[in-house]
Amino acid sequence: MAERERKLRTATRLGATATAAVAAVGLAGGVGWAGQSTHDTPAQQHGPTISKEYFGQTDGAPVHQYTLTNGHGMRVRILDYGGIIQSLDTPDRTGHEHNIVLGFATLNDYLTHNS
């Protein structure tokens, strides 16, 4: 059990670093990935948001999904189970959103396919 707790603590520290990096890039807004200015649709012209939802439970502990948006069409979903980036939606140059992360839909999938 101590080995599992050590791995989870390490994953949480690494996940927190990844979360901070994604949040800094994603919430900066106003500039696309290649440095060009983005053009917002009226639906995208609101400020950044953060929301929290219950995602599941493992070993008696709740797992939550945090959703961060930047108002320019970018959205990242992060689990507090090791700081997993579940999805990262970003608009292409024509404004169509695409998820660029290969994440799982359920907590059970993460627990089953954990290596």
Backbone as a printed PyTorch tensor [residue, N CA C, xyz], in Angstrom:
tensor([[[  0.8240,  -1.1920,   0.0000],
         [  0.0000,   0.0000,   0.0000],
         [  0.8690,   1.2570,   0.0000]],

        [[  2.0010,   1.2340,   0.6830],
         [  2.8770,   2.4000,   0.7300],
         [  3.4090,   2.7260,  -0.6560]],

        [[  3.7180,   1.7070,  -1.4580],
         [  4.2090,   1.9270,  -2.8260],
         [  3.1360,   2.5990,  -3.6750]],

        [[  1.9010,   2.1460,  -3.5330],
         [  0.7880,   2.7510,  -4.2920],
         [  0.5980,   4.2130,  -3.8960]],

        [[  0.6670,   4.4990,  -2.5930],
         [  0.5240,   5.8760,  -2.1260],
         [  1.6550,   6.7470,  -2.6400]],

        [[  2.8800,   6.2250,  -2.6770],
         [  4.0180,   6.9880,  -3.1890],
         [  3.8230,   7.3060,  -4.6670]],

        [[  3.3590,   6.3140,  -5.4440],
         [  3.1260,   6.5400,  -6.8660],
         [  2.0340,   7.5790,  -7.0810]],

        [[  0.9750,   7.5120,  -6.2780],
         [ -0.1140,   8.4690,  -6.4120],
         [  0.3450,   9.8800,  -6.0610]],

        [[  1.1580,  10.0110,  -4.9940],
         [  1.6880,  11.3270,  -4.6350],
         [  2.5680,  11.8820,  -5.7470]],

        [[  3.4200,  11.0310,  -6.3230],
         [  4.2840,  11.4640,  -7.4180],
         [  3.4520,  11.8730,  -8.6240]],

        [[  2.4590,  11.0720,  -8.9680],
         [  1.5950,  11.3960, -10.1030],
         [  0.8360,  12.6930,  -9.8520]],

        [[  0.4170,  12.9140,  -8.6120],
         [ -0.3030,  14.1350,  -8.2800],
         [  0.5990,  15.3530,  -8.4420]],

        [[  1.8610,  15.2490,  -7.9890],
         [  2.7960,  16.3730,  -8.1620],
         [  3.0440,  16.6450,  -9.6340]],

        [[  3.2650,  15.5910, -10.4240],
         [  3.4800,  15.7680, -11.8590],
         [  2.2300,  16.3060, -12.5240]],

        [[  1.0850,  15.8020, -12.0980],
         [ -0.1820,  16.2730, -12.6530],
         [ -0.4360,  17.7340, -12.3410]],

        [[ -0.0780,  18.1680, -11.1490],
         [ -0.2560,  19.5720, -10.7860],
         [  0.6000,  20.4700, -11.6690]],

        [[  1.8070,  20.0280, -11.9910],
         [  2.6780,  20.7920, -12.8830],
         [  2.0710,  20.8700, -14.2740]],

        [[  1.5730,  19.7380, -14.7770],
         [  0.9350,  19.7170, -16.0980],
         [ -0.3090,  20.5920, -16.0990]],

        [[ -1.0750,  20.5340, -15.0240],
         [ -2.2840,  21.3300, -14.9220],
         [ -1.9630,  22.8140, -14.9720]],

        [[ -0.9530,  23.2320, -14.2320],
         [ -0.5600,  24.6410, -14.2300],
         [ -0.1030,  25.0850, -15.6110]],

        [[  0.6400,  24.2290, -16.3060],
         [  1.1240,  24.5690, -17.6510],
         [ -0.0330,  24.7080, -18.6290]],

        [[ -0.9630,  23.7590, -18.5970],
         [ -2.1070,  23.8230, -19.4990],
         [ -2.9650,  25.0410, -19.1760]],

        [[ -3.1800,  25.3000, -17.9120],
         [ -3.9810,  26.4530, -17.5170],
         [ -3.3330,  27.7530, -17.9800]],

        [[ -2.0270,  27.8630, -17.8400],
         [ -1.3300,  29.0770, -18.2620],
         [ -1.4430,  29.2850, -19.7600]],

        [[ -1.2750,  28.2290, -20.5210],
         [ -1.3620,  28.3340, -21.9780],
         [ -2.8070,  28.5270, -22.4080]],

        [[ -3.6960,  27.6890, -21.8890],
         [ -5.0830,  27.7120, -22.3290],
         [ -5.8510,  28.9440, -21.9120]],

        [[ -5.6020,  29.4470, -20.7300],
         [ -6.3540,  30.5970, -20.2520],
         [ -5.7390,  31.9260, -20.6570]],

        [[ -4.5280,  31.9180, -21.2120],
         [ -3.9210,  33.1600, -21.6690],
         [ -4.8000,  33.7890, -22.7320]],

        [[ -5.2960,  32.9770, -23.6600],
         [ -6.2620,  33.4150, -24.6570],
         [ -5.7650,  34.5150, -25.5630]],

        [[ -6.5140,  34.7300, -26.6500],
         [ -6.2120,  35.8200, -27.5550],
         [ -5.1600,  35.4970, -28.5950]],

        [[ -4.3780,  34.4640, -28.3940],
         [ -3.3370,  34.1020, -29.3400],
         [ -3.4550,  32.6190, -29.6300]],

        [[ -3.4280,  32.2520, -30.8950],
         [ -3.5220,  30.8540, -31.2920],
         [ -2.2340,  30.1130, -31.0080]],

        [[ -2.2150,  28.8130, -31.2920],
         [ -1.0440,  27.9880, -31.0220],
         [  0.1810,  28.4640, -31.7770]],

        [[ -0.0020,  28.9510, -33.0100],
         [  1.1440,  29.3590, -33.8120],
         [  1.4620,  30.8420, -33.6350]],

        [[  0.8260,  31.5070, -32.6900],
         [  1.1130,  32.9050, -32.4140],
         [  0.2170,  33.8720, -33.1470]],

        [[ -0.6660,  33.3730, -34.0420],
         [ -1.5350,  34.2900, -34.7490],
         [ -2.7390,  34.6410, -33.8860]],

        [[ -3.2880,  35.8080, -34.1260],
         [ -4.4390,  36.2620, -33.3640],
         [ -5.6490,  35.4040, -33.7070]],

        [[ -6.4800,  35.1080, -32.7030],
         [ -7.6840,  34.3210, -32.9570],
         [ -8.8500,  35.2610, -33.2120]],

        [[ -9.8500,  34.7950, -33.9320],
         [-11.0480,  35.5620, -34.2180],
         [-12.1990,  34.8770, -33.5180]],

        [[-12.7750,  35.5560, -32.5430],
         [-13.8200,  34.9550, -31.7220],
         [-15.1890,  35.1170, -32.3600]],

        [[-16.0090,  34.0790, -32.2160],
         [-17.4080,  34.1900, -32.5650],
         [-18.1040,  34.8380, -31.3670]],

        [[-19.3140,  35.3830, -31.5540],
         [-19.9990,  36.0050, -30.4090],
         [-20.1640,  35.0700, -29.2240]],

        [[-20.3550,  33.7690, -29.4660],
         [-20.5320,  32.8120, -28.3620],
         [-19.2440,  32.6160, -27.5770]],

        [[-18.1010,  32.9520, -28.1750],
         [-16.8210,  32.7330, -27.5180],
         [-16.2940,  33.9920, -26.8300]],

        [[-17.0000,  35.0960, -26.8740],
         [-16.4810,  36.3510, -26.3620],
         [-16.7960,  36.5690, -24.8860]],

        [[-16.6570,  35.5470, -24.0740],
         [-16.8180,  35.6860, -22.6360],
         [-15.5100,  35.3140, -21.9830]],

        [[-15.3770,  35.6250, -20.7110],
         [-14.1200,  35.3970, -20.0190],
         [-13.8830,  33.9480, -19.6470]],

        [[-12.7440,  33.6850, -19.0310],
         [-12.3980,  32.3250, -18.6170],
         [-13.3330,  31.8170, -17.5180]],

        [[-13.5540,  30.5050, -17.5260],
         [-14.3890,  29.8780, -16.4990],
         [-13.7100,  28.6160, -15.9780]],

        [[-14.0740,  28.2480, -14.7710],
         [-13.6270,  26.9930, -14.1640],
         [-14.8390,  26.3610, -13.5050]],

        [[-15.0570,  25.0730, -13.7740],
         [-16.1400,  24.3610, -13.1100],
         [-15.6180,  23.0270, -12.5890]],

        [[-16.3280,  22.4840, -11.6130],
         [-15.9340,  21.2340, -10.9580],
         [-17.1350,  20.3070, -10.9390]],

        [[-16.9100,  19.0320, -11.3540],
         [-17.9670,  18.0330, -11.3380],
         [-17.4450,  16.7390, -10.7300]],

        [[-18.3320,  16.0240, -10.0690],
         [-18.0010,  14.7000,  -9.5470],
         [-17.8010,  13.7630, -10.7280]],

        [[-16.7030,  12.9720, -10.7360],
         [-16.3850,  12.0870, -11.8550],
         [-16.4670,  10.6130, -11.4610]],

        [[-16.2890,  10.3200, -10.1930],
         [-16.3450,   8.9450,  -9.7260],
         [-15.6540,   8.7980,  -8.3870]],

        [[-15.3700,   7.5620,  -8.0100],
         [-14.7590,   7.2810,  -6.7190],
         [-13.8080,   6.0990,  -6.8720]],

        [[-12.6550,   6.1930,  -6.2140],
         [-11.7070,   5.0890,  -6.1930],
         [-11.1100,   4.9740,  -4.7960]],

        [[-11.0260,   3.7670,  -4.2890],
         [-10.5030,   3.5010,  -2.9450],
         [-11.1690,   4.3800,  -1.8890]],

        [[-12.4650,   4.6270,  -2.0610],
         [-13.2200,   5.4230,  -1.1000],
         [-13.0330,   6.9280,  -1.2220]],

        [[-12.2140,   7.3860,  -2.1550],
         [-11.9660,   8.8180,  -2.3320],
         [-12.6720,   9.3250,  -3.5880]],

        [[-13.3380,  10.4850,  -3.4940],
         [-14.0040,  11.0260,  -4.6820],
         [-12.9810,  11.5460,  -5.6890]],

        [[-13.3320,  11.4490,  -6.9560],
         [-12.5150,  11.9940,  -8.0410],
         [-13.3750,  13.0370,  -8.7530]],

        [[-12.7830,  14.2150,  -8.9850],
         [-13.5070,  15.3060,  -9.6260],
         [-12.8810,  15.6530, -10.9680]],

        [[-13.7210,  16.1800, -11.8420],
         [-13.2830,  16.6630, -13.1440],
         [-13.4120,  18.1900, -13.1210]],

        [[-12.3150,  18.8640, -13.4150],
         [-12.3080,  20.3190, -13.5050],
         [-12.3000,  20.7010, -14.9790]],

        [[-13.1580,  21.6260, -15.3610],
         [-13.2140,  22.1020, -16.7330],
         [-12.8190,  23.5690, -16.7450]],

        [[-11.7700,  23.8860, -17.5050],
         [-11.2870,  25.2490, -17.6440],
         [-11.5140,  25.6870, -19.0830]],

        [[-12.1030,  26.8640, -19.2670],
         [-12.2840,  27.4280, -20.6050],
         [-11.6740,  28.8190, -20.6320]],

        [[-11.3240,  29.2770, -21.8310],
         [-10.6990,  30.5900, -21.9250],
         [-11.5200,  31.6160, -22.6860]],

        [[-12.6960,  31.2590, -23.1810],
         [-13.5140,  32.2190, -23.9000],
         [-13.1130,  32.3870, -25.3490]],

        [[-12.1100,  31.6710, -25.8000],
         [-11.6650,  31.7250, -27.1900],
         [-11.8120,  30.3640, -27.8570]],

        [[-12.6560,  29.5130, -27.2930],
         [-12.9200,  28.2160, -27.8850],
         [-12.0780,  27.0780, -27.3360]],

        [[-11.1720,  27.3620, -26.4050],
         [-10.3500,  26.2930, -25.8250],
         [-10.9720,  25.8190, -24.5170]],

        [[-10.9150,  24.5010, -24.3190],
         [-11.4420,  23.9150, -23.0830],
         [-10.5580,  22.7230, -22.7140]],

        [[-10.1760,  22.6410, -21.4380],
         [ -9.4020,  21.5070, -20.9510],
         [-10.1620,  20.8950, -19.7790]],

        [[-10.1950,  19.5590, -19.7550],
         [-10.8200,  18.8270, -18.6460],
         [ -9.7220,  18.0570, -17.9380]],

        [[ -9.6020,  18.3000, -16.6410],
         [ -8.5230,  17.7280, -15.8390],
         [ -9.1330,  16.9860, -14.6620]],

        [[ -8.6470,  15.7690, -14.4030],
         [ -9.1030,  14.9910, -13.2610],
         [ -8.1550,  15.2070, -12.0970]],

        [[ -8.6930,  15.2580, -10.8850],
         [ -7.8090,  15.3720,  -9.7230],
         [ -7.2800,  14.0100,  -9.2850]],

        [[ -7.4600,  13.0080, -10.1110],
         [ -6.8460,  11.6950,  -9.9190],
         [ -5.5110,  11.7120, -10.6660]],

        [[ -4.4730,  12.1730, -10.0170],
         [ -3.1470,  12.2440, -10.6290],
         [ -2.9680,  13.3990, -11.5860]],

        [[ -3.9090,  14.3420, -11.6420],
         [ -3.7800,  15.4780, -12.5530],
         [ -3.9160,  15.0790, -14.0130]],

        [[ -4.7140,  14.0680, -14.3090],
         [ -4.8760,  13.5620, -15.6740],
         [ -5.5850,  14.6030, -16.5350]],

        [[ -5.0090,  14.8970, -17.6870],
         [ -5.6650,  15.7430, -18.6680],
         [ -6.5510,  14.8260, -19.5070]],

        [[ -7.8490,  14.9040, -19.2740],
         [ -8.8010,  14.0090, -19.9250],
         [ -9.0930,  14.4500, -21.3520]],

        [[ -9.2230,  15.7470, -21.5730],
         [ -9.4700,  16.2400, -22.9210],
         [ -8.9610,  17.6720, -23.0350]],

        [[ -8.6270,  18.0450, -24.2510],
         [ -8.2210,  19.4140, -24.5670],
         [ -8.8560,  19.7460, -25.9110]],

        [[ -9.9090,  20.5550, -25.8680],
         [-10.6240,  20.9550, -27.0780],
         [-10.1060,  22.3130, -27.5180]],

        [[ -9.7750,  22.4010, -28.7810],
         [ -9.2640,  23.6520, -29.3260],
         [ -9.8210,  23.8460, -30.7300]],

        [[-10.1220,  25.0790, -31.1160],
         [-10.6540,  25.2970, -32.4530],
         [ -9.5410,  25.2570, -33.5040]],

        [[ -9.9000,  24.7480, -34.6970],
         [ -8.9470,  24.8220, -35.8020],
         [ -9.0800,  26.1990, -36.4570]],

        [[ -8.3930,  26.4120, -37.5510],
         [ -8.3990,  27.7480, -38.1560],
         [ -9.7520,  28.1520, -38.7090]],

        [[-10.6540,  27.1790, -38.8890],
         [-11.9990,  27.5170, -39.3620],
         [-13.0000,  27.6180, -38.2140]],

        [[-12.5390,  27.4120, -36.9740],
         [-13.3990,  27.5530, -35.8120],
         [-14.0510,  26.2760, -35.3150]],

        [[-13.7970,  25.1420, -35.9690],
         [-14.3590,  23.8700, -35.5230],
         [-13.5140,  23.3000, -34.3830]],

        [[-14.1890,  22.9250, -33.2880],
         [-13.4720,  22.4020, -32.1210],
         [-13.0860,  20.9420, -32.3150]],

        [[-11.8830,  20.5960, -31.8430],
         [-11.3890,  19.2270, -31.8960],
         [-10.6890,  18.8880, -30.5910]],

        [[-10.9220,  17.6740, -30.0880],
         [-10.2150,  17.1780, -28.9060],
         [ -8.8710,  16.6370, -29.3740]],

        [[ -7.7850,  17.1010, -28.7870],
         [ -6.4560,  16.6790, -29.2240],
         [ -5.7520,  15.7970, -28.1900]],

        [[ -6.5240,  15.2430, -27.2470],
         [ -5.9820,  14.3640, -26.2200],
         [ -6.7010,  13.0240, -26.2920]],

        [[ -5.9640,  11.9440, -26.1400],
         [ -6.5710,  10.6130, -26.1420],
         [ -6.8930,  10.1970, -24.7100]],

        [[ -7.9830,  10.7130, -24.1860],
         [ -8.3930,  10.3910, -22.8260],
         [ -9.5350,   9.3980, -22.8230]],

        [[ -9.8310,   8.8530, -21.6450],
         [-10.9410,   7.9170, -21.4790],
         [-12.1960,   8.6620, -21.0370]],

        [[-13.3450,   8.0510, -21.2700],
         [-14.6230,   8.6630, -20.9240],
         [-15.0050,   8.4600, -19.4600]],

        [[-14.5080,   7.3730, -18.8230],
         [-14.9380,   7.0600, -17.4600],
         [-13.7300,   6.8230, -16.5510]],

        [[-13.9590,   6.9770, -15.2560],
         [-12.9060,   6.6980, -14.2800],
         [-12.5190,   5.2250, -14.3160]],

        [[-13.5030,   4.3520, -14.4950],
         [-13.2200,   2.9220, -14.5580],
         [-12.2300,   2.5950, -15.6870]],

        [[-12.3390,   3.2780, -16.8170],
         [-11.3860,   3.0820, -17.9080],
         [ -9.9700,   3.4450, -17.4800]],

        [[ -9.8230,   4.5430, -16.7500],
         [ -8.4900,   4.9390, -16.2600],
         [ -7.9380,   3.9170, -15.2700]],

        [[ -8.8030,   3.3980, -14.4100],
         [ -8.3630,   2.4250, -13.4170],
         [ -8.0130,   1.0930, -14.0690]],

        [[ -8.7720,   0.6970, -15.0660],
         [ -8.5420,  -0.5790, -15.7570],
         [ -7.2880,  -0.5550, -16.6200]],

        [[ -7.0570,   0.5540, -17.3090],
         [ -5.9490,   0.6510, -18.2660],
         [ -4.7440,   1.3910, -17.6950]],

        [[ -4.6380,   1.4750, -16.3870],
         [ -3.5160,   2.1460, -15.7260],
         [ -2.2910,   1.2400, -15.8150]],

        [[ -1.1860,   1.7810, -16.3110],
         [  0.0220,   0.9460, -16.4230],
         [  1.1330,   1.4280, -15.5410]]])
